[in-house]
Amino acid sequence: MSSFFRYSPADRPPLRIGLLLDSQVLPAFAARIVADIKECNFANVEFLIYRKPSNHTGKQNRKPTIVARLTNPKLREKALYAAYLKLDRKMKPTNHPLDPVDCCTLLSGIEQIEVDPEGKKFVHRFPSDAIATIRAKNLDVILRFGFNILHGDILQSARYGVWSYHHGDNEFYRGGPPHFWELVEHNPLSGVMLQVLTEKLDAGVVLCKSQFNTQATLSASANRFAAYWGASGQVIQKLNQLHQFGWEHLERNAVPPASYKGKHTIYRSPTNAQVARWLGPVLLKKAARYYFKRNRVDYWRIGIRRGHVPLYETGSTGHFEWIASPKGHFWADPFLFEHEGRLWVFYEDYSYPQQNGLISVAEITPQGSFSSPVVCLSDPERHYSYPHVFRSGSEIFMIPESYDSQSVDLYRCLEFPNQWTKEKTLFQGKYVDTTVWQSDGLWWLMTTLAEPDPRAGQLLLFYAESLTGSLHFHPSNPISTDVRTNRGAGRIIATTGGLIRPSQSCSPTYGYSLSFHKITELSTSCYSESRLRTIEPWDKLAGVHTYARAGDIELIDAKVFVPLKKLLP
């Protein structure tokens, strides 16, 4: 995920990094961050600051006995949560970001110090001799992967402070457990932020914030998977920007402060009553949903209308007529393309029996319907979707999505509309919704890096001097790490007022809504955009996620939930 950010072209000395650690065993996401730093060309881990084990560590880590849980009022009050944690551990996905990783080899040969922190309960202060030793190392940044809440001079012991993750949106969640209360409160978003610590809780500079879809699960461990892995690239991204552009750049692009809106001043592990109030209704609802909706699937349809003011200008969703797909299929991801005075639509044609997608094409008739479709791209080993068709000079090209193949491929048209040949693999990796356009003499490419899975994507921007030329990684990357805006929803729209980028939201579910963003700045050094409007599903629709317009014809796609048996031949 972070390989693009491991290189800085700036001719400056490497950043000096320190790590605050409890031991050489780190959670997997933190081990990845350290590996990123070790592999980059602009930063070095220069100093390790270990917490000295206390005499009480063994007692603190020892699990309470059943008798203790029953006789101790504080433990008894949270017995249900303890039982939940035991069950949650069994539901934890493999390759979890909190799995312990022995980093002995990764950290070998680095100078270190062991610190016995001062303080009571949850707050740690560093003794003056330790502070003097740390300051003498002339560190640029200290990353916190250990110790408790930090107060005192340690917070000013590196040039750009102590950086720390907060796994939760600081506007709504202070305290913990991380990404648990989002499930309880049915919050569709689970946030992660990287901040510069101060003594005041969550009041430092927020360097960046990512938003992930809260999973439809009872497991906090499962909900943490995408959020922890997805945000693990934040550190190397911000260190890269710090090295290239300086601290002022990070401050200018920091997340603006916002008032706290959480339901509790500080969130803590839940009581028996809180667990019961949450689990009881949720389990009943899940049981009912399983019984009544267990065989329902997403059924996507393409809607068409003509002669209306564009959807991105008014937001009006009236007068769309739905095109019926053949039995056993759904149609989605429409792209319009004009050729020799005729209008064509390329789209994903998904087969339920084969559980695979291909690209079909049909002509838009004068009556506003589709002609008999023909297949233009298919492979039983690949699922094709998002057929972005475009013209370069006298030639026609297509970049379809093929996530399972882990490559972004450019196809050239041999005979329009259904004869295509692979021209070039643009790059390898798990990318989705790739969109290209021309502006100011350059080719621009936007795509979403979907690692570790499509729930944790980063929207990335590239540019090139020619369609098949070398792609340059844009310095404003990532453009978005927000699940509501980080995936494309159709081609970039050129209007008299500028360029408009459609995006889809995958919160609370995949393909839930459609947004339009005005691109306010586009150059090889800067990118910015502002949201114009969001189109949410209406009537009985469950989602809408692609938009296309050519002339006075508009297409969208939308999904409903349908029993699978009604769709099969």
Steps between C-alpha positions, in 0.01 A plus 500: 500500500771748597766423236422823310571700815838340577683729258565872536671695220603778740873556544489532879652305790288203611257549786611364837227287659461369855260228615322472835457129569391264777700209354639362176165332434280741303151470355518408132386843378778671700756250371396594146550869579851437633577291190380787279742737671788254475435456125454868407772735375418800718481388865694282744400349833778640719389433857281253691342604829382195694273506802669330793289207624356571844471251785123504449502418128447129548212557740340753266513261204366204696138425414255514791361167617129418483479539879659844476254606231208394721626647828659824379221757436695682226575177315149367555354816348684423175470121493290505182764703322766251612290219352455704182877545468551126528253443216643791300846343503355197323347727233825685429601483131833350399789735423358740757672837548521443876667159476833510690816510287849444639703791362834398650667480158326813370624703798845349538802729498305813598613698805257475790415613849278353770282745691318452828220756460372709786132547567187342633235284337473578129738798468874469437764770542865453413780570751732789416804281429302302241377824341858626471611175335212507251550865410867436434400269214365797301187312392254647250202283596423252777236237423301365792438123497529452875472665844179650640362853462801732475544826686799725552820572312497183290236667282758766399801267471487472121502784248150421369358336810369160599266349240234253607198323356151542636283216373167677499364824357606761757185700430288217642717257699747568780615203699431143397482214426598594143235442233267330747262785578446567130330158491293573810386841376442379142738763366559421130857637519805387696772765493876499559720805545872570533565785742780692667452445873442771757412469868137577418310195375468491119582871472821485297548557129310231309734423211245286316177310550359199316143369507409134455169321472382358831452132429165324532628277778491450875878463511713800593805305381343461155410870495861593582644302208452751217546806722832398655649362177353778287647776718840336540627704204432834669840520670715441191278736298542785746871437550539512121319834482702632794823413322392642162309811601576578865298537818304802376350282226375250759352780710322656200350164404410388851141406583317812626406489870139403572286502812446172681161343430532166679218363716743443788780724625732198516412156366598200709446125485125435530305383802277192506195718441657673199601169342153353557324806356717473189518126439137413573331705225788449256486121529122501451534727197770283349292187554200660329714627214652156452158339488333750268795620289746211503464432127487860381772645280595837353322552168639791298306670220586781261267798485471738203346842446534772237438870468553592865736740675805295605473312826817663632340845463161443662508171687154424359457123454165494322412338165764226493368190325653165590641267235417134558795261487469135389404237755797400713692825439543847640629803309709771666786751452369669181737709286365697203707541184417685176635352176422608144180676601366211708487461876614181671504374857768269640417333830569216740290194415499271804378140491358362824536133393863549393578754776710696255485832319579591141475819295209536259407785265170616353383794291264754652197504269310820407223377731740496796541123535792263445554306177590131523828495695819330386792385714820695446723377785478171689724252678378215723800561728437875537213708628468815288314817599524883477576515122649847466497559121669808354661638186863598443541665162346270241518190720262367765615346826349335805623450856271248670521407865639152563572494872565125525774514235688761708583712197371811324496426127452726198306353205493639145199465271566304181146512362232705671317416715590143599854413384771595750861406568715553805742784429690533826494430873516845656592373847460202730304486822153487648339804338136580429300764309783636285407823318708701249461839332702766316556852630763768430697275267535216750332167561358460850412173665306442822469159659425349838758278664286239676732349760480302718153471346250728317370625836825686567573692182715803420413719203823571310578744218764459228594701191696427181614678187337233281240229545758221511781709649649477847254578777604763755373466856322821602636678810148563635440126545303346649213709363250328730506233770133551582276205413231750395711655221800280419352300208414622152147502360549580132708713267619850593238745368619807307263797541524871423560551871785249522551132568269290718599171664226248582566275799314221673456445872542152645350596834284356646511242217684456171377739230264682734504853356646723231676835548626767261814703575622810319875481433615842620873458433685261271872526428803278529557637851149556639157339499190613684125450469177599670181299527205628296224258604422143598233280341366246747277205406135595464167317501578131561857509371783374722790670323614704200866509394576591134410800282542565126383780269539570126298769325159501665517131602572408862561156649530386858501161663318404817452189710212335678496186713329211323460129586754312292244247376312780322810588298613156391387358164 
